[in-house]
Amino acid sequence: MKRRIDWFIFIALAAVLLAGCSGGKKRSWDTLEACIQENTDLSMRVQSLESENTQLAEQVNTLSILDAAARLDALDTLEKIRIGKRTGFYDKDDNGTKEILVVYLEPLDTAQDYTKAIGKVTIQLWDLNASEDKAKEAEWTLEPTELHKTWGGTLFAGYYRIKLPLKDVLSGRETKNRVGTAHPTELTLKVTFTDYLTGKVLTEQKVITR
């Protein structure tokens, strides 16, 4: 509607300019030539707006006929999420302490192709051997704008590479966990992805060792 109103305003202004160029008894040849060029430009602009307006009207009419659910079903939308094999704890500065958790999250569409799905992700770390009140070790949530920045991949794969610092996390166990000096601990990683296009909420979990 706003575009239609802008179009009518433009037509009105064009009419005023056309009238202005045709008025007056004495004009130099340069002024007349400038008015002719201006009139030509305005006419071409009006024709362009008319064409654009027709296309938009046809688009609105087409969308009103098509069923929204049917249009969505025809797309290769997000079907599942997968936690990548390289997901795990890392020692980023080689000081013997695994102080960062890196999650490789692979979104797959209905054709099982990698897709850069837009949504929110929640990551939880659980120790299922601990008591119920201490089982959840940590939780992180990334909103779409933040998640978008973590996208990466190769020629054959696409994924979100999410780096999560472990400072003040896993405080109930030996947080320093020096490489080669502590017994490995199995933790369960749970990922929940809320797809902003379809509204789907997908979950996946994997046991990782620290």
C-alpha positions in Angstrom: 0.0 0.0 0.0 2.8 2.4 0.8 4.5 1.7 -2.5 1.1 2.5 -4.3 0.8 5.8 -2.4 4.4 6.7 -3.2 3.6 6.0 -6.9 0.6 8.4 -6.9 2.7 11.1 -5.2 5.3 10.7 -7.9 2.7 11.0 -10.6 1.4 14.2 -9.1 4.9 15.8 -8.8 5.6 14.8 -12.4 2.4 16.5 -13.6 3.4 19.7 -11.8 6.9 19.6 -13.4 5.4 19.0 -16.8 3.0 21.9 -16.4 5.9 24.1 -15.2 8.0 23.2 -18.3 5.1 24.1 -20.7 4.3 27.5 -19.1 5.8 30.9 -20.0 5.9 32.7 -23.3 9.7 33.2 -23.7 12.2 30.5 -23.2 15.7 30.0 -24.5 16.5 27.0 -26.6 18.7 25.5 -23.8 15.8 25.8 -21.3 13.4 24.2 -23.8 15.8 21.4 -24.5 16.3 20.8 -20.7 12.6 20.6 -20.2 12.2 18.1 -23.0 14.8 15.9 -21.5 13.3 16.2 -18.1 9.8 15.3 -19.5 11.3 12.3 -21.2 13.1 11.1 -18.0 9.9 11.6 -16.0 7.8 9.7 -18.6 10.3 6.8 -18.5 10.3 6.8 -14.7 6.5 6.7 -14.7 6.4 3.8 -17.1 8.9 1.9 -14.9 6.8 2.5 -11.8 3.7 1.3 -13.6 5.4 -1.9 -14.6 6.8 -2.5 -11.1 3.3 -1.8 -9.6 1.8 -4.4 -12.0 4.4 -7.0 -11.1 3.8 -6.4 -7.4 0.1 -6.7 -7.8 0.5 -10.0 -9.7 2.9 -11.3 -6.9 0.4 -10.4 -4.2 -2.4 -12.1 -6.1 -0.3 -15.3 -6.6 0.7 -15.5 -2.9 -2.9 -15.0 -1.8 -3.9 -18.1 -3.9 -1.1 -20.4 -2.9 -1.5 -22.2 0.4 1.3 -21.1 2.9 1.8 -24.6 4.2 2.1 -26.0 0.7 4.7 -23.4 -0.2 6.7 -24.3 2.9 6.5 -28.1 2.2 7.9 -27.5 -1.3 11.1 -26.0 0.2 14.1 -28.1 1.3 13.7 -27.0 4.9 15.7 -28.1 8.0 15.1 -31.8 8.7 17.6 -32.7 11.4 20.7 -31.6 13.2 23.9 -33.6 13.8 26.7 -33.1 16.2 29.9 -33.3 14.2 32.7 -35.8 14.9 35.2 -33.1 15.8 33.1 -31.9 18.7 35.0 -32.0 22.0 37.2 -30.3 24.6 40.3 -28.5 23.4 43.4 -27.0 24.8 43.5 -23.8 22.8 46.8 -22.4 24.2 48.7 -25.7 24.7 49.1 -25.2 28.4 47.9 -28.7 29.3 44.4 -27.5 30.3 41.3 -28.2 28.2 39.6 -24.8 28.7 37.2 -24.7 25.7 34.4 -26.8 24.4 34.0 -26.7 20.6 30.6 -27.9 19.1 30.4 -28.6 15.4 26.6 -28.5 14.6 25.6 -29.7 11.2 22.1 -28.7 10.0 20.7 -31.0 7.3 17.7 -30.3 5.0 15.1 -32.8 3.6 17.5 -33.7 0.8 20.2 -34.4 3.5 22.3 -31.5 2.2 24.0 -29.1 4.6 21.9 -25.9 5.0 22.5 -22.7 6.9 19.3 -22.8 8.9 18.4 -19.7 10.8 17.4 -20.1 14.5 18.4 -20.3 18.1 20.5 -23.0 19.7 20.8 -24.1 23.3 23.7 -26.3 24.4 23.7 -28.3 27.6 26.4 -30.3 29.3 25.2 -33.2 31.6 26.9 -35.6 33.9 24.4 -38.4 34.0 26.4 -40.2 36.7 26.0 -37.3 39.2 23.0 -36.8 41.5 19.9 -35.3 39.9 20.5 -31.8 41.4 24.0 -31.7 40.1 23.6 -33.5 36.8 23.5 -30.4 34.6 27.0 -29.0 34.4 26.5 -26.0 32.1 24.1 -24.4 29.6 24.7 -21.9 26.8 22.2 -20.2 24.4 23.1 -18.5 21.2 20.5 -16.2 19.5 20.3 -16.2 15.6 22.5 -13.1 15.2 25.3 -14.6 17.3 24.9 -18.1 15.8 25.1 -16.7 12.3 28.7 -15.5 12.9 29.9 -19.1 13.7 29.0 -20.6 10.3 31.8 -22.2 8.4 32.6 -25.3 6.4 34.4 -26.9 3.5 33.5 -27.7 -0.1 31.7 -30.8 1.0 30.3 -29.8 4.4 28.7 -26.9 6.3 28.4 -26.4 10.0 28.2 -24.0 12.9 31.5 -24.0 14.8 30.5 -22.9 18.3 33.3 -22.2 20.8 32.2 -22.3 24.5 34.6 -21.2 27.2 34.7 -23.5 30.3 35.8 -20.9 32.8 33.6 -21.3 36.0 32.1 -24.4 34.4 32.6 -27.9 35.8 33.6 -26.4 39.1 32.3 -29.5 40.9 35.1 -31.7 39.4 38.8 -31.2 38.7 38.4 -28.2 36.4 42.1 -28.0 35.5 42.0 -31.7 34.3 45.6 -31.7 33.1 46.0 -33.6 29.8 47.3 -37.1 30.6 47.1 -36.6 34.4 43.4 -37.2 35.1 41.0 -40.0 34.2 38.7 -39.2 31.3 35.2 -38.2 32.2 32.2 -39.0 30.0 29.7 -36.2 29.7 26.6 -35.9 27.7 26.2 -33.0 25.3 22.6 -32.1 24.4 21.9 -29.6 21.6 18.4 -28.1 20.9 17.9 -26.1 17.7 14.8 -23.9 17.2 14.3 -23.3 13.5 13.0 -19.7 12.9 11.6 -20.6 9.4 9.5 -23.6 10.2 9.2 -23.5 13.9 10.7 -26.9 14.3 12.5 -27.7 17.5 15.2 -30.4 16.9 17.4 -32.1 19.5 20.5 -34.2 19.3 22.9 -35.5 21.9 26.3 -37.2 22.1 28.6 -38.5 24.7 32.0 -36.7 24.8 35.0 -37.3 26.9 36.9 -34.8 28.9 
